[in-house]
Amino acid sequence: MAVGTASVDAQPVLGVLGGVWRANVSPGGTITPCDGGAALRWWIAAEDRWHDPEREPNVRQRSIEGAPVVETRVRIPHGDAIHRVFATAGSGGITVVEIENDSPAAIAVAFSHGELLSARPPAAVPIEGISLPEGAVVFPIGHRSTLRVGLAHHGGAGALPEGLPGPLAVARGWGQQVDRASRLVLPDSALVERVVGERCRVALTGPVDDASDAAGALLGMAELVRLGADGALSVADVITVAERLARSARTCGLAWDAAMALAAAERVLAVAHETRATADVAAIRQRLGADGPPPPVTAPNGIRVVAWVESGLALPLVDGSCVLLPGGHPAGWLGVNWEAHHVPAGPRSRVSYAVRWHGSRPAVLWEVDGEPVALSGGLAAPGWYTTDSRGEALWPSPDPEP
């Protein structure tokens, strides 16, 4: 498993579970509702000039803790204007926009329309020095202060309700939701955030279109089931897509992501107690040799990154066993304690384990949930093997990095 090699995926998506409102966030922080509603752009009047985040060269953006909580920073004199946006289910659904003035001078922020919820009215002064859309509104923000406005998912302007959560609370709520699938505490926090982000995306938007990406669709369906969706709801689709993917593999060969997708399909069918269908997919995997080819060296985009990370931690084989760290200790992880919880170890099994270093040697503490499964050590510990459901073992010192 390579570390720190993730590439950029699609634009972040906002929304709340159980709601239908969704929006995309551009690299400059523009919020574009997916229902065709008016986009919300923003501009900053700093002491030097107006700044357009969609055109500035020094814009930086990240998702906080991998959740659909998006932070966009724009450099202004002596600091940043920080735009944070996230959705909350309160009051029928509100997307909250926070603008923090992280500079020692006052600024003003313009929004492209006034259909906003706010605690105070916009400034009743002419807008000078920039051409803005008709209906744009401006709010002053003092130095080291924060402005909050909201977009009601049902539309309309008005007062912003009190007691709405902050961005960190929303991000942690999403983290707790996606930890239902597996919880990863790894040395590469950016990689963990990629996993969280893709799980949040599939929870909000659903799997990709199976007609154009059968493997991605199956992997997405499996993640939805792991996140708490009713497995029976997707059984027919899982069977259909798995059969199509298997036919393609017989013709064109088995790709790594197809092998991962068929293993995910088997898990979904097992969760749904579809005994015959589970056995059918297991037989398909056996015929195809669906342990599959080696994974890509660098982290793939989209939902495949979840399978890439988890299979580098625990790789279930078609013979019913599971290999921990099949590719060995990732570069940069040596000497660092870490843990992974509830990673798939088979159709009806999950493994949790922690690595704790004793000098140059890693101690591995493991526990298997569900059906018993034999564990082996892969390249990290080629001679290690156990059928115990829980235990602790001291693995050999890894070879020094070249």
Buried (B, 14 or more C-beta within 10 A) or exposed (E): BBBBBBEEBEBBBBBBBEBEBBBBBBBBBBBBBBEEBBBBBBBBBBEEEBBBBEEBEEBEBBBBBBBBBBBBBBBBEEBBBBBBBBBBBBBEBBBBBBBBBBBEBBBBBBBBBBBBBBEEEBEEEEBEEBEBEEEBBBBBBEEEEBBBBBBBBEEEBEEBBEEBBBBBEBBBBBBEBBBEBBBBEBBBEBBBBBBBBBBBBBBBBEBBEBEEBBBBBBBBBBBBBBBEBEBEEBBEBBBEBBBBBBEBBEEEEBBBBBBBBBBBBBBBBBBBEBEEBBBBBBEBBEEBEBBBEEBBEEBBBBBBBBBBBBBBBBBBBBEBBBBBBBBBBBEEBBEBEBBBBBBBBBBBBBBBBBBBBEEEEBBBBBBBBBBBBBBBBBEBBEEBEBEEBEEEBEBBEBEEEE
